[in-house]
Amino acid sequence: MNKKIIASLATIAVVTAAGIGGTIAYFSDVEKSSGNVIVTGNIDLTVDHAKQTYNGEECVGNCNATGGELIQNGGFETPDVATGNYKIYTESDFGTTKWHVESGAGLEIQDNVAGTPYEGQQYAELDSDNSSVISQTIATAAAKKYRLTFWYSPRLNNGTDNTVGIKVLVAGDSGAIVNDSINETSVTSNNWTKATYDFIATDSDTKIKFSDLGNSNSLGGYLDDISVKELKCDESHFATGGTCALWNARNLAVGDTFWSFRDVKPGDFGTNVISLHVFNNPAWACMSVNPTAGSSTIIGNGINVKLWRDADCDGAWDSGEVNLLGTVAQIPLAQLVNQKLYDHTDDVQLLPDTDNQCVAINWCAGTFNGGVCDPSVMGNNAQDQTYGADVVLEAIQTRHNTDFVCASSTIAISDLNEQE
């Protein structure tokens, strides 16, 4: 029976023979099911380092735009539209506008129709006859950092219906590096504000995409002076020592370190906020800080940490946010192994293309006491000691893993995509 079923997926043939005048006539019929395909799915986890402090000082990246402009016609000055008029351009006009129209009626370019541009004579509206999406693909280099800037204004006298979506996508739309939206309540005159997004490219082609997310009613927010340039970043240092680095969501690589401190003293403290982004499939997530060979157990046990799900991504504990250490307020750094970030115990999972799934870590060279870092538990024997570690983040599909928990150490760094 099994053999017959398998054969039915390939070729079924029925042949009947009959003798007619000493010859054989064949009647045949062939039915074929072709193109049968089974493709396995995948999970892509990216991690950003959204915020870091050390002894109360914020980590601020020192980056400057350099090189040529990568966006074409970012000010929408081409084609030229008569003053006081507008025109809607479709995908067929790409050669002139340099902007692809992915959906909707088209790109509406205005010349002082309802308000004035930020620069030049013209600006764009994405809710032309209906909500539209435009994009432009630029040449980038993987692992290099870029800055997207643009100016936004709500349409005059249009209430709150002015939302514009912003996406920076890797090649083939396979993942979002930036996924955000902007909206302001309109007033009686233009209110142009500048938006800035720094991102790290993951491929040789990167798509910059804008979409109208308001009501599809021919009235929407405005865009002007869109720009993307490569960034040159200097290493940033904290005043009390140590380096800091922030990055947008990416696949982690060598050099992406959350901590780099060379002169930690008892009583020093800091905060890190990371955000996890999963693509294609919902997932559970675990985190481990795995000490490297020769790491000091004195330091590992002398530094205490707090770990929680930071709903507003601000690095400060707020009432109602989930303590990921369970019933204890803090544990030694050396015990931060296979800690739950998202799992079935509170029925929270990472969802694809969802923002603000942040986790915050507070650390103290000592122990937290009433919200203050008490250095007394870190003794004199901690001098000249080093603690090196790999921070490992793991995403595991939720489908068929409904009871998954972050169990004792089973994570091999060589098997993971995300590591530090």
C-alpha positions in Angstrom: 0.0 0.0 0.0 2.8 2.4 0.9 4.5 1.7 -2.4 1.3 2.5 -4.3 1.0 5.8 -2.5 4.5 6.8 -3.2 4.1 5.9 -6.9 1.0 8.0 -7.1 3.2 11.1 -6.3 5.3 10.4 -9.4 3.8 8.8 -12.4 0.7 6.7 -12.9 0.4 4.8 -16.1 -2.4 2.6 -17.4 -1.7 0.5 -20.5 -4.3 -1.7 -22.3 -3.3 -4.0 -25.1 -5.6 -5.7 -27.7 -4.8 -7.9 -30.7 -6.2 -6.5 -33.9 -5.4 -8.2 -37.2 -2.1 -9.6 -36.0 -0.9 -6.2 -34.7 -1.0 -4.7 -31.2 -2.7 -1.3 -30.7 -1.8 0.5 -27.4 -4.1 2.8 -25.5 -2.3 4.8 -22.8 -2.9 7.5 -20.3 -0.2 9.1 -18.1 -0.9 11.4 -15.1 2.0 13.2 -13.5 2.2 15.3 -10.3 5.2 17.5 -10.8 7.0 20.2 -8.8 6.5 18.7 -5.4 8.7 20.6 -2.9 9.3 20.5 0.8 11.4 23.4 2.2 12.4 23.7 5.8 12.0 27.1 7.5 14.5 29.0 9.5 14.9 31.5 12.3 17.1 34.6 12.1 18.0 36.3 15.4 19.6 39.8 15.4 20.6 41.7 18.5 21.2 45.4 19.0 23.0 47.2 21.9 20.6 50.1 22.5 21.9 51.6 25.7 24.9 51.5 28.0 25.9 53.4 31.1 29.0 53.2 33.4 28.9 54.9 36.8 25.9 56.9 35.6 27.6 58.1 32.4 25.8 57.5 29.1 27.6 55.8 26.2 27.3 58.1 23.2 28.8 57.0 19.9 31.0 59.6 18.2 30.2 59.1 14.6 30.4 61.6 11.6 28.9 61.3 8.2 31.5 60.9 5.5 31.6 60.2 1.8 29.1 60.9 -0.9 25.3 60.9 -0.9 23.8 57.5 -1.5 20.2 58.5 -2.1 19.2 59.9 -5.4 16.6 62.7 -5.6 16.2 62.7 -1.8 14.7 66.2 -2.0 12.1 65.3 -4.7 13.2 68.2 -6.9 12.9 66.0 -10.0 10.7 66.1 -12.1 9.9 69.8 -11.8 6.3 70.6 -10.8 4.8 74.0 -11.5 4.5 76.2 -8.4 1.3 75.6 -6.4 0.7 72.3 -8.2 1.3 68.6 -7.6 1.7 65.5 -9.7 1.5 61.8 -9.0 4.3 59.6 -10.3 4.1 55.8 -10.7 6.6 53.0 -11.0 6.9 53.7 -14.7 8.5 57.1 -13.8 11.3 55.4 -11.8 13.9 56.5 -14.4 13.1 60.1 -13.6 12.1 60.1 -9.9 14.6 57.4 -8.8 12.0 56.1 -6.4 10.3 52.7 -6.9 6.5 52.8 -6.2 6.0 49.4 -4.6 2.2 49.8 -4.0 -0.5 52.4 -4.0 -1.4 55.1 -6.5 2.1 56.6 -6.5 4.6 59.2 -5.3 2.9 62.6 -5.1 5.4 65.4 -5.5 4.1 68.9 -4.5 5.4 72.4 -5.0 4.1 74.6 -2.2 0.6 73.1 -2.4 -0.3 72.8 1.3 2.6 74.4 3.1 6.2 74.9 2.2 9.1 72.5 1.7 11.9 72.1 4.2 14.5 72.8 1.4 14.3 73.5 -2.3 10.9 73.9 -3.9 9.3 70.5 -3.6 8.5 67.7 -1.2 6.7 64.3 -1.2 3.4 63.0 0.1 2.8 59.2 0.2 -1.0 59.3 0.6 -1.7 60.5 -3.0 -5.0 59.1 -4.2 -4.4 56.3 -1.6 -1.7 55.1 0.7 1.5 54.3 -1.2 4.9 52.8 -0.5 8.2 54.0 -2.1 11.7 52.6 -1.9 15.2 53.0 -3.1 18.0 50.4 -3.0 21.5 51.7 -2.3 24.9 50.2 -2.6 26.4 49.4 0.9 29.1 47.3 2.4 28.4 44.6 5.0 29.4 45.5 8.5 29.8 49.3 7.7 27.8 51.8 9.5 25.4 54.3 7.8 23.2 57.2 8.8 19.7 57.8 7.4 18.3 61.2 7.9 15.1 62.9 6.5 12.8 65.7 7.4 9.1 65.0 8.2 6.1 67.3 8.6 2.4 66.5 9.2 0.1 67.8 6.5 -1.5 71.1 7.4 -4.9 70.9 9.2 -5.0 67.1 9.0 -5.4 66.1 12.7 -3.4 63.0 13.6 -3.7 61.2 10.2 0.0 61.8 9.3 1.8 58.5 10.1 4.8 57.6 7.9 6.5 54.2 8.2 10.3 53.9 7.9 12.2 50.7 7.1 15.8 49.8 6.3 15.8 46.3 4.8 18.5 43.9 3.9 18.7 42.6 0.4 15.6 40.8 -0.8 13.5 42.2 2.1 14.6 39.2 4.2 15.0 41.2 7.4 14.5 44.7 8.8 17.5 46.6 10.2 15.3 49.6 11.1 11.5 49.3 11.5 9.8 52.5 12.9 7.1 55.0 12.3 6.7 58.8 12.8 3.6 60.8 13.4 2.7 64.3 14.7 -0.5 66.1 15.0 -0.8 68.7 12.3 -1.0 72.5 12.8 -1.8 75.4 10.6 1.8 75.7 9.3 4.6 73.2 8.5 6.4 71.7 11.4 9.5 70.1 9.9 11.4 67.8 12.2 14.6 65.8 11.5 14.7 62.1 12.0 18.0 60.2 12.3 18.6 56.4 12.2 22.1 54.9 12.3 22.3 51.3 11.0 24.9 48.7 10.2 24.5 47.2 6.7 24.5 43.4 6.4 24.8 43.1 2.6 26.0 44.9 -0.5 22.5 46.2 -1.2 20.2 47.9 1.3 16.7 49.1 0.7 15.4 52.4 2.2 11.6 52.2 2.3 8.8 54.7 3.3 5.1 54.0 3.5 1.9 55.9 4.4 0.4 54.2 7.5 -2.5 56.6 8.0 -6.0 56.5 6.6 -6.0 55.9 2.8 -7.8 59.2 2.0 -5.4 61.3 -0.1 -4.2 63.2 2.9 -0.9 62.3 4.7 2.4 63.3 6.1 5.3 64.9 4.2 8.9 63.9 3.5 11.8 66.0 2.3 15.6 66.0 2.1 16.2 62.2 2.5 19.8 61.3 2.9 22.0 58.2 3.5 25.8 58.5 4.1 28.5 56.2 5.4 29.6 56.9 9.0 33.1 57.1 10.4 33.0 56.3 14.1 35.7 56.9 16.7 35.9 54.6 19.7 34.1 56.2 22.6 35.4 56.1 26.2 33.8 56.6 29.6 35.3 59.2 31.8 36.0 56.6 34.5 37.6 54.2 32.0 36.5 51.5 29.6 35.1 51.7 26.1 31.5 51.7 24.9 29.9 50.7 21.7 26.3 50.8 20.5 24.9 49.2 17.4 21.6 48.6 15.6 20.1 45.2 15.2 22.6 42.9 13.5 24.1 39.4 13.5 26.9 39.7 16.1 30.5 39.4 15.0 33.9 39.6 16.5 34.4 43.0 18.2 30.7 43.4 19.2 31.3 43.5 23.0 28.9 44.6 25.7 31.6 45.1 28.3 35.2 46.3 27.9 36.5 47.6 31.2 40.2 47.6 32.3 40.0 49.3 35.7 36.9 48.3 37.6 36.8 49.3 41.2 34.5 48.1 44.0 31.3 50.1 43.9 31.4 50.6 40.1 28.1 49.9 38.3 26.6 49.9 34.9 23.6 49.2 32.7 23.2 47.5 29.3 20.0 47.3 27.3 19.8 44.9 24.4 16.9 44.3 22.0 16.3 40.9 20.3 14.7 40.7 16.9 13.6 37.4 15.4 12.6 36.9 11.8 10.4 34.3 10.1 9.2 32.3 13.1 8.2 32.9 16.7 10.8 31.9 19.2 11.8 31.3 22.8 15.1 33.0 23.8 17.9 32.2 26.4 21.0 34.1 27.5 24.3 32.8 28.9 27.4 34.6 30.1 30.0 31.8 29.7 33.4 32.5 31.3 36.5 31.9 29.2 39.5 30.0 30.3 41.4 31.5 33.2 38.5 33.8 34.3 38.6 34.8 38.0 35.9 33.2 40.2 36.6 36.1 42.6 35.3 38.6 40.0 32.6 36.2 38.8 31.2 36.0 42.2 32.0 39.5 43.3 30.0 41.2 40.6 26.2 40.9 41.0 23.6 41.4 38.3 19.9 42.1 37.8 18.1 41.0 34.7 14.6 42.0 33.6 12.4 42.4 30.5 12.6 46.2 29.9 9.2 47.1 28.4 10.2 50.7 27.5 13.8 50.0 26.8 15.1 52.8 29.1 17.4 50.7 31.3 15.4 51.6 34.5 13.4 49.2 36.5 9.7 50.1 36.4 6.8 48.6 38.4 5.2 45.7 36.4 8.3 44.8 34.4 9.3 41.1 34.5 12.2 40.1 36.7 13.9 37.4 34.6 15.7 36.0 37.7 12.4 34.8 39.2 12.0 35.4 42.9 15.6 36.7 43.6 16.6 40.3 43.0 20.2 39.7 41.9 22.7 36.9 41.3 26.5 36.7 40.8 27.7 37.2 37.3 29.2 33.7 37.3 25.6 32.3 37.7 24.2 34.1 34.7 24.0 30.8 32.7 21.1 29.8 30.5 18.8 32.5 31.9 15.3 32.8 30.5 14.6 35.8 28.4 11.4 34.5 26.7 9.9 31.1 27.4 6.7 29.2 28.1 6.8 29.8 31.9 5.1 33.1 31.4 3.9 32.4 27.9 5.9 35.2 26.3 7.7 34.7 23.0 9.7 36.7 20.5 7.5 37.5 17.6 8.8 38.2 14.1 9.3 41.8 13.0 8.3 43.2 16.4 10.1 46.1 18.1 10.7 46.9 21.7 11.5 43.4 22.9 14.3 44.7 25.2 16.2 43.1 28.0 18.1 45.2 30.6 21.1 44.2 32.7 22.3 46.1 35.8 25.7 45.1 37.2 27.5 46.1 40.3 31.0 45.5 41.5 29.6 44.5 44.9 26.0 43.9 45.7 22.9 46.0 45.2 21.6 47.4 48.5 18.5 49.6 48.4 19.2 50.5 44.8 22.8 51.5 45.5 25.9 49.5 44.6 27.5 48.4 47.9 31.2 47.5 47.4 31.7 45.7 50.7 31.4 42.2 49.3 34.2 42.7 46.8 37.4 42.3 48.9 41.0 43.3 48.4 41.7 39.9 46.8 39.8 41.0 43.7 42.8 43.2 42.7 44.4 42.4 39.3 41.8 39.8 38.6 40.2 39.3 35.1 36.9 37.9 34.1 36.4 37.2 30.4 33.2 35.8 29.0 31.2 35.0 25.9 27.7 36.4 25.9 25.6 33.9 24.1 22.0 34.6 22.9 19.9 31.7 21.6 16.6 31.7 19.8 14.6 28.4 19.5 11.4 27.9 17.5 8.2 27.7 19.6 6.4 25.4 17.2 6.7 21.8 18.6 8.5 23.2 21.7 5.6 24.4 23.7 7.2 23.4 27.0 10.7 24.7 26.3 12.8 26.1 29.2 16.4 27.3 29.3 17.9 24.2 30.9 21.4 23.7 32.3 24.3 24.5 30.0 23.7 22.8 26.7 24.7 25.7 24.5 27.8 25.3 22.4 29.1 28.6 21.1 30.2 27.1 17.8 26.7 26.1 17.1 25.2 29.5 17.5 24.7 32.4 15.2 24.8 35.1 17.9 27.8 35.3 20.1 30.1 37.9 21.6 
